[in-house]
Amino acid sequence: MIENGAHKKVYCYHCGDHCSDEPFQAGDHFFCCNGCRTVFELLNEKKLCTYYDLNRHPGQQQVRQPRKDRFAFLEKEEIIKDLVSFSDGQQTHVTLNIPHMHCSSCLWLLESIGEMQAGILTSRVNFSEKTVFIIFDNQQCSLRSVVEALTSIGYEPCLDLNNPGKGRPEPMQNRRVLQISIAGFCFANIMMLSLPEYFSLAGYLEERIGNTFRYMGLLLVLPVLFYAAGEFFINAWKGLKAARLNIDFSIALALLLTFSRSCYNLFFLDGATYFDSLSGIVFFMLIGRWAQEKTQRSLVFNRDYTSFFPVSVNVINGGRTLPTGIGALKKNDIIEVFDQEIIPADSLLLQGKAVIDYSFVTGETLPKAVEQGALVYAGGRQIGERLELAVLKPSDQGYLTSLWNREVPDKDKKQNEQLHKTSNYFTLAVLLLTACSAFYWFLNGNAAAGWRVLTTTLIVACPCALLLAATFTNGHVLRIFKKAGLYLKNDGVIGSLAGINQVVLDKTGTITKGDGFKVTYLGHPLTGEERLWVASLLKHATHPLSKAVAAYLNVRNTIPVLHFKNLPGKGVEGWIAERHVKIGSPSFVLGKPDTEAMNATRVFLKIDGTSTGFFELLHRYREDLAPFLKRLQQKGTVSILSGDNNAELAGLQELLGADADIRFYQSPDDKYEAVFALQQRCHKKVLMVGDGLNDAGALRQSDVGIAVSEGAKTFTPASDAILDGAAVTQLDQVLYLAKKSGKVVRISFLVSIIYNIAGLYFALQGQLSPVVAALLMPLSSVSIILLTFFLSEWYGRKLKPVKA
């Protein structure tokens, strides 16, 4: 913006983006585009501008407005039934995922959506899971009008017919909270009721109310044993049926013996009970499991390829267009695909100029022109005008499906088998020690000592303290990773990360940003008039390189173009102010042969037959990439596999060294084979980091696969972890913390073993009172929890939180 002859930076009042020299204006506010201004005017009309008071620039950029009838498919009953959670003909309940929700302004506006759309009765936001629960009156509005209202203000829902929950609360989450609440309540109260027993030397309370408190403790421990601890017994039984002694078997056995011994003492002997110890074991174990589950609650790691596809597509039948779910597409159906929309099935191009972006399928960032009659693959994105396509195969039988369904090792199965093996040995050792201890005393004729040793040995040598070391360490590490933008599929991935000695990185979207190019002009300096001519011509172009150059020129007001000609994949030309302007590839502009590297990074310009220079375009690398790669090389060997061209080979060799393994033109099969070769021939533990479907096979084959996502709505292939794009340059710290987490577990194990040895020394001699053993059990668990928390925080202190 020019003010008093000086250039002044102006930022969009709605989204905060930088405005051009001639911004759009409404009242005293400036906007980067007409879409942002339209949203502001809509909110202002409804008196909802408090939205802008809560946070500065809270909105999303609205450059592209949705096409008319885009959500017409939401009037089809079969699709509505798959999306809503309840409808009785009068009211409908639906939970919608809002990926662009990011601040308190978003929360306030979404909960006020009823002011903008008549018929919305209730709107409640779950900010942590980025969802909004809406109840609307069927007589006043429809699901389509609700979605259109949200889209009009910049909060387009992410519609997914593959979500089995359809927004309903997960019963397991509610049950876990209830279990922890019951166990915690009973544990605290039983501990209080046990005070007469702990201080029985005074004798006064013990004689008068001790037995009453013990029976009250029995009543309180029953819901802990039969409800809160239910999963331990269920898992133990499943393990026995599979001929495995899992960790839950040890816990279940300890709980049963502790309960049985307590009841025997209460009814037949001296009345000493260990209900507080039993409820404490259950309480702390449930908290540990809840901590692990919490970080994965709203994430989907095993995504189906159809998560990338639209919910429906228009099918042309007898001159009419009918919205149809992609699952109902059949061979020979004629469909239409619009600008920026995904092709849902392998098809033949019948009509329209197709410029297809296959970046998620092949990794190549530049779109390809496709001639009429040629094959276009599912997963490509059309850039430009409307297309008509003839479906060749249903969406579940195309090329994408073959990529997705490639046979790969089941990493979860390997991790589970290792865990089961460790559990078997540990459980057998505990049981053998307990049996030998009890047998010794029974053999020597001291049955009372035998029962005492049996009980105290099981309590003291119970695996709970040892298990808490791994459980809580992994829980803390998962929490630290989550704050830093890394979401692991399960805690077993931490151990796999700790063993990594080979890192394989995709280029585009992984070490480069997904927000365009860095543009530099080299050649004869352009005058203001020449910049206007070039910008006017590029206004009509659809190629990403042309759009990047137009954005670089930053000219708002353009002039008409005559005799405009567009050669897909080559360039554009036309007459502007009686000047002939031509811009594009070397062969198109200069008549020289195209080299793939040059075509990928340079756009040449000719005005009235004279070459003036070229625009050089480079991907934007992430900040601090160079020091990050140096740090990462200290953790192991680093390779780069890219489906893109080799235009930036020299720059990457400068960062990684001339001998670094950097490969371009890599197909999905090439990436898969490269990872497989590193594992089989070089015996490497491979971490693969990528962002596209072309990386899916390599991600699944690798020892750990991390899918990079620039936002909640970004497609991420099946993986072991999802990484926020802003956190890519912290991967070295992720590997460091993963390795140190093993050290934390070993330190905690050592503390637990010292505790167990000391306890067993007295327990095996019959010198340890069961009451003291029961009291030490929760105390040891608390000490493990605190130790793992502080050590995990110390080793993870360098991981920086990623802004939501």
N, C-alpha and C positions, 0 to 999 in steps of 0.2 A: 504494500500500500504506500502511495506517495503522499506525503503530508508536508506542506510548506517547502517543497522542493527536495525533501530528504526522504530516504527510504525508511519506513517504519514497519516492524514486524507486527502482524495482527494475527491472533489465534481465534479459531472458531469457538463461539460461545457455547455450542452444543457438544462437540467432540474434542476440542482442543487442538486439532490439526492446524498447521500453518496455512493461512489464507493467501491467495494470490494478490497481485497488485490491485485488482479490482474485485474485492470480495462482495458476496451477496449481503444484503443488509435488511434488517427488520427492526424498526425503531432505533434504539441506540446500540444494537448488537450487530456483530458481523459474523458471517458464516462462510465456510469453505466451499459449500455447494448448495444447490437449491434443495436437496433432500434434507439437509440439516435444518435449513430455514423452515421448511414445511413442517417438520416435527415440532420445532419451537412454536410456530404459529398455532399448531393444533393444541399443544399443551397450554398455551396462553389463552386460547379460546375457552378451554375447559377449566381455566383458573387452577392449573396444576404446576405452575412455575416454581413452587417450593422445591421441586425436583432439582433446580439449579442452585438453590440456597444450601442444600445439605453437603454437596461436594462440587468442586470446580471442574468444569468440562466432563460431566459424568456420562454423556451419550456416546453412541457409536456412529461412525461416519455413514452417511446415507447417500452415497454417490449413485448407486444403482437402485432404482425403484423396482419393486416386483411387478412382473407383467400381469395384465388383467387375466382373471380366471386361473391364476396359478394354483389356487387352492380349491378349485372346483371339485377335485376328487374327494374333498371332505364332506360332500353331500351324499356319498355312496354309503349305504347302510353297512355293508360288509367291512368297509374300512373304519367307519365310526366305531363299530363293535370291538375292533381290535385295539382301538386307542383309548376308549373311555373305561372307567372302572365300575361305573354304576349309572343306570338310567331307568326311570320308571314311567317315561312318557311325559312327565311334567318337569322334572329336574334331571340334570345330567352332571355327574362328577367326573373330572378329568385332571390328571397330573401331567404337566408339560415340562420338558427339560428346556431351560433357558441358558444356553452356554455363555451369552454375553453379560450375564449378571455379575457385577464385580464390586459394587460399593453400596453404601446405605441409601444413596439416591435411587439406585435401581430397585432396592427392596421397597422403598416408599412408593415409587411410581407403580410397580407391579401390584402392590396391595391396594392401590387406588384405581386400578384399571376399570373398575365398575363405574367410575365417573365418566369414562370415555365411551363405554359400550353398554347400552341399555340391556338389561336382562342378566348381567353378571351379578349374582347374589353374594358370593363369597370369593375372596382371593387371599390365599395364605402362602407365604414364601418359606421354603426351606433353603436358607442361604448356603449352608455348608454343602448341600447336594445339588444346588443350582436348579431347583424345581419350584414350580408354582402350582398349588392345588386350587382349582376353580370349580365352583358350582354355579351353573347358569340355568335360567328359566327357558325351557324349550319353546314357549309361546312367543318370547321376545327376541331370542337370538339363537344361533346355531354354533356348532363347533367351528365351522368355517369362519363365521363372523368373529368369534373369539380369537382365532389364530390370526386373522387379518388385522384385528385391532392391535394385537401384540406386535405384529410385523410392522405396522405403520409407525410405531414409535421406536423402532430399532431393536426389538426383542423377539426376533423370529424364533419360534420353538424348533427344536431338533426332533423331528417326528421319526419314530422307529417302531415299525410293526413287529420287530423281532424281540422286543422287550417283554418277557413273559410276565413280569410283575405288573405292567401297565400302571405303574405309579402307586400301587397299593403298598402299605407298610410291610416290611419283611417280618414274618412271624418270629424268625430266629433272633432278630435284633431285640424285639420286645421281650422274648423269653429270657435272653441272656441278662438283660437289665433286671428282670424280676428275680432270677436266680441269685444274682449278686446281692440284690437288696435283701432277700430272705436270709441268705447265708450271713451277711454282715450284721443284720439285726439280731439274729439268733446268737451269733458269735459274741457280740458285745454283751448281750444280756446273760448268756451262760457264764462269761468271764466274771461278771458282777456277782452272779449267784454262787460262784465257786470261791469267793473270798473267805467264807468260814473254813473251807478246806485248806486253803493256802496258809491261813493264820491259825491253824488248829492248836498251836501250842498254848494259846490263851485258854482254849477249852470252852469258853462261855458260849459263844455263838454256835460252836459245833454241837454242843449238847442239846440246845434248844431248837434251833431252826435248820441245822445242817441237813437232815434227811428231807425236810420239806423242800429246800432249795434244790436238792439232788433230783427229786421227782419232777420239779418244775423244769430242770435242765433236760430231763428225759423227754418231756413234752416238746420243748423247744428244738431238740436235736432231730426229732422225727421228720419235719419238713425239709431240713437240710439234707438228711440221708436219702429220703425217698423222692425228693423233687430237685433240689439244687444240685445234688451229686448224681443225678440220674444218668447224665451222659457218660460218666466214668464207668458205670456198670454196663451200660449199653455197648460202649466201645470195647470194654473188656470181653463181653460175651461174643461180639463180632470177631474179635481177635482169636478167641478160643475156637470158634467155628472154622476159622481159616488156619488153624494149627499154629497160631502165633501168640507169644506172650508179649503183648505191647505194654507201653508205659502205663496206660490206664489200668491194666490188670494189677500192677503193683499198688497203685493208689486205691483201687477198689478193694483189694485184699486187706490193705492196712486199715481202711475205713471199716470194713466188716469185723475184723478182729478187734479193733479198738472199741467198736460199739458192743460187740458180744462180750468182751471182757468187762466193759463198764457195767453192762446189765447184770452179769454174773456177780460182780462185786456188790452192786446195789441191792440185789435181792437175796444173796446168800452169804456174803462175806462182810468185809469191813465198811462197805459203802463207798469206797474211793472210785470216782468216775473220771473219765477223760473226754467228756462231751465237748468241752471247750476246745481241746486239741483237734477233735474231729471237725468241728465247725470252722475252726481257723484254717485247717488244711484246705477245705473246700472253698472257703472265701478267697484265699490268696491265689489258689489255682485258677479260679474263675476270672479274677481280675487280670491275671496274666494272659489268658486266652482272649479276653475282651480287648486288651491293648493291641494284640496282633490283628484282630479282625477290624478294628476301628478304621485303620488307614485304607482298607480296600473296599469299604462299604459302597461307595458310589462309582467304582471303576469296573470296567469290563476288559479283561485281558485277552480272553479267547474270542475275539470278535469275528463274526461271520463276515465274509466278503460283501454280503448284501447290506451291511451297515453303511457302506459307501454309496449305495444306489438310492435313487429317489423312491418315495413310497409308491407313486403311480406314474403313468405316462399316458399321453393322449393317443388313442388308437383311432385311425381314420377308417370309417366304415360307411359306404354309401353316401359320401359327401359330408357326413357328420363326424365330429370328434367326440369320443367318449372316454372319460378318465377311467383307466383300468390299472389295477394293481399289477406290479411287475411279475408277481407269481402266476398271474393268469395269462401272460403272454404266450402265444403259440406261433409255430412256424408259419411264415407268410403273412403275419399281421403287418399292417402298414402303420408306423408310428411317426410322430413328429417330435423333434428335439430342438430346443431353442438355445440362444446364446447363453454360455456358462453352465449349461445343464449336462448331466452325465448320461452317456449312452448306456442303457440298461441291459442290452443283449447284443451278441455278435449279429451284425446286420449288413445288408447291401445298401449303398447310397443310391437313392433314386432321384432325388431332387435337392438342389441347393449347393452352395459352395462350402465345402467342408474343410475346416482347418482344425485338426484334432490335437488336443494336448494329451499326450500319453505319459505324462511325467510319473504318474503313480503306477503305470504298468511297466514302462521300460527304464525310467530314470532320466530320459532325455528331456531337457527343460524346454526345448523349442518345439512348437506345434508343427505338425506335418499337414500339407495340403493333400487331399484325397480326391481323386477323379470320380465322376459318376460311374456307377457300376462296380466300384471297388468295394472291398470288404473293410468294414470298420469294427473294431473290437469293443466289447463291453468294458466299461471303466474309463474310456476316453472322454474328455470334456470338449464339447464344441465351442469354438470361439468365432463369433460372427453371426451370420444370418440363420434363419430357420431351416431345418433339414427334414426331408422325408426319407424314412428308412424302411426296408423290408426285413423283418426278423428272420434269421436263419436258424437260430437255436434258442430255446428257452434260457433264461438268465442263469439257471443252475447247471448248464451244460457247456458254457463257453470257456474261453481261454483262461479267464480269471480263476474259474473253478479248478482247472487243472493245476494252476500255480498253487492254489490254496490247499488242495488235497494231496500234495506231494507227501509221500511217506517219510517221516523223520522220527528220530528217537524220542521216546516219551520221557522227557527230563523229570517230570513230576514223579513218574513211576520209579525211576532210578533213585531219586531222593527218598521216596517212601520206603523202598526196599532197604536202603542203607539204615534208615531210621528204625525199621522193624528189626533188622539184624542187631543193632546196638541195644535196642530195647530188650530183646530176648536175653542177651548176655547179662545185662544189668539186672533184669528181673530174676533170672536164675541165681545170680550171685547173692542177691538179697534174701531170696527164699532159702537157699542152702545154708547161709550163715544163721538165719533165724531157726531153722530146723535143727541144726547141729547144737546150737546153744540150748534150746529147750530139751533136746534129747539127753544132753549131758546131765542136766539137773534131775530129770525124771529117772535116769539110770542110777543116780546116786541116792534115790529115795526121798528127795526133797521136792515134792509136787508143788508146794506153794512157791518155792523159789523158781521152779520150772515155769509156772504160769507167769510169774512176775518178770522173769527174763524174757519169755516169749513176747509179752506185751511191750516191755520197755525196748527190747531190741528192734521190734517192728516200728515203733514210734521213732526211735533215735536213728535207725538205719533206713527209715522211709526215704524213698527217692525224691520226695517233694522238694527238699532244700536244693538238691542237685538239679532237679528239673527247673526250679525257679530261676536258677542261674542262666540257663539258656533261654527260657521263656521270657523273662523280663529284660535280658540283654537285647534279644531280638525285638521285643516290643519297643524299647527305647530307641534302638537304631532305626526301626521302621518309622517312628515318629519324627526323628531328626531328618531322615531322608524325605519324608513327606513335606516338611517345612521347606526343604531345599528344592522341591519340585520333582522328586523321584518317587514313584509309586510302585512298590514291588508286589508281584503276584502273591507271594507267600514268603514266610521267613526262611525257607530253604534256599531262596535265591541269594541270601546274604553269604552263606557258606560257599556257594558257587562263585560269587564275585571275589571272595578272598583268594581263590586259587587261580585267578586269571593271569596269564603271562603273554597274551596276544590280544591286541585291540584292533578291530577292523571298523573303519569309519566309512559311511557313505558321505558323498560330498554335498550334493544339492539338498538343502533343507536340514542338513545335520551340522556341518561345520560352516555352511553358508546360511544366511538368513532367507526367510521365505518372502521378504517384502520388496522384491524388485532388484534393480541393478544400480551400480555406480556408473554414471555416464560422464565421459570426458570428450570434448570436441577437439580434434586435431586438424589443423589446416588453415586456410585463409579466414581471418576473423569475419564473422557474420555481422552485417549491419542490423539495426533494428527492423528495417524493412524486410531484409532477407529472413530474419527469424520469424516474422509474421507470415511470409509465404510458406515456409517449411511447416510451421505450426498449423496453418490452414489446411495444407495437404494431409498432414498426419491425423487431423481430426477425423478423417473418414477411414483410417486404417484400423484394423483389428489385431494385427500381429503384436505380441508382447514387446518385441524390440521397438516397434514403431511407437507404441504407447509409452515406453520408457523414455524415448527421445522427446516425445511431446511433453511429458511431465518435466523433463529437464529444461526445455525451452520456456515453460511456464508463461505462455501467452494466453490470456483469457478471451479477448475479442478477436475473432478470426474473420476472414473475408471469403466470399464465394469461390468455389473451385469449378472450373469448366473442363469437360472431357476427362473426368476422373477415370483412371484405369487401375485396377488392382490385380496383380498376378500373385496368387496365393503361394507363399513360401519364397517369393522373389523380391517383391517391392511394389511401390505405388508411384504413379506419375499423374500430372495434370497441369492445366493452365491456370495461373493465378495472377491477376493484374497484368495480363498480356506477357507473362513470363512462364517459360516451361520449366517445371521443377520435377526432378526425378530422384527418388531415394530408395535404397534397398541394398541387395547383395552386389558383389563385384561383377558377376556376370550380367546382371540386369542393368547396372548403372555404367560400368566401365567396359563391359564386353570382355572381361578377363575371366578365366576359369575360377570357379568357386573352390576354395579349400574349406574343409569342414570347420577348421579352427577359425578361419577368417570370417566365414559366414555366421559363426556363432557369436562373435564378439564385436564385429564392426558393421556399421550401417553407413554406406557411402552416399554422398550428396552431389548432385549435378544441377546447375542452374543455367538455362539457356545454352546447353551443350558444353559448359565449362565445369570441370571437376573442382569443387572448392575444398574438399577434405572429407573427413569421416568422423562418425561418432563411435567411440570405443566403449563397449559395455562390459563390465565385470560384475560377477556376483559379489554381493556384500558379505564379507566374512564376519564372523562373530567377533565382538570386542575381545581383546586380550587372547586372540587365537594363538599367536606365536609363542608366548610364554607357556600357554596351556599345553601345546603339543610337546614342548621341551620337557615339561614336568611329566607328561604322560609317557614319554619315551623312557623315563627313568623307572616306570612301573613294568615295562615290557616292550615288546616289538609293536610298532604301529604301522598299519597298512591302510590304504585308501582304495576303495572299490567304487567306481562311479559309472553310471549308465550314460553320463554326459560325454561330450567331446573333450579332446585334450588341449583346449585352448589355454588352460591355466596350469599346465604341467610345470612350467618353469617356476611359477610363483610357489607352487606346493613343494617343489624340490628345494627351493630356498628355505622353506620353513622346516622341512623334515630331513633334508640332506639328499645329496645326489643318488645315494644308494638305496633310498627308501623304496618300499614296495607300493607304487602308485599305479593303478590300472584304470584306464578309461574304456568307453564303449562296452561296458560289462552288461550283458543281458541278465535277467533273473537266474537263468541256469548257470551262467558264468559265476555269479556271486555265490550261489549254492555250492558249486564245485570247488571254488576257492576256499571256502570255509571248511568243507569236507576234507580237502587235501591238507590243510593246516592241522586238522585234528588227527588224521590217519597217518600221514607221512612224517610230519614234523612233531607229532605228539604234543600239540599245543592245547592249552585251555583258552578257548576263543570267546571274547566278548564282541558281539556284533551290534553296531549302533546305526540305525537307519530310520527313514521316515515314510517310505512309500511301499506300495504293494509289490513293487519289483524287489524289495528287500525281504519279503515275507518268508521265502524258502530259506534264505541265509539266517534270518532271525530265529527260525524254529530249529535249524540244524545246529546252531552255535551252542556252546555251553551256557551262555547267558545272552539273551536277545533283548535289546532295549529299543523301543519305538519312540522316536522323538515327535512331540506334538506341540505345535505353536499355539494351540487353543483348545478349549473343550470340544469345539465342533469339528476339529481337524480329525480326519480319518487316521487311525492307527492300526496296523496289522497285528495279528496274534503275536504275543511277546511275553517275556518274563517280567518286564517292567515297562512303565511309561514315564518318559522324561520330558519335563517342560523345556522348550527350546532355549529359554533364557538360562538354563542350568547346565547346558552342554559343557561349558568350559570348567565345570566343577567335577567332571568325571574322575579326575585323578584323586580328588579328596574323597569321592565316593568309594573308590577302590581302597584307599588308605583306611577309612573307617570300617569297611567290611573286614579287612584283615585284622584291625585292632579289636573288632568285636569278638573274634576268636580268642584273643588274649584276655579280654574281659571275662569271657566264659571260663577260661582256664584259671584265672585268678579266683573267680567266684567258686569254681569247683574245688580249688585248693583250700579255700576257707571252709567250704562245706565238708570236705574230707577231714580236715583237722577237727571240726566240730564232731563229725561222726566217730572218728577214732577215739576222741576223748570221751564221748558218751558211751561208746561200746566198751571201752576199758572198764567202766564202772558197771555197765548194764550186764555184761557177761559174768561178772562176779556176784551178781545179785545185790549190789550195793546201791543201785540207783532206784529211787522211789518212782513209781509210775506217775505220780502227781508232778514231780520235778521234771520228768521226761516230757510230760504233756505241756508243762509251762515253757520248757526250752524250745519246743517245736515251733510255735508261732514267732518266738523271739528270733530264732535263727532265720526264719523266712523273711522277717522284716529286715534283718541285717543284710541278707542277700539282695533284697529289693533296693535298699539304699546304696549298697556298694555298686551294683550294676548301673544304677541311675547316674551317680556322680562320675564313674569312669567313662560311661558312654558319652555324657555331656562334655567331658574333658577332651576325648579323642575326636568328637564331632564339632568342636568349637569353630573350626575354620570353614565349615560349610555355611554359606550365606543363605538366608531365607529368600525365596522367590516371591515377588509381589503377585497377589491374586489378580 
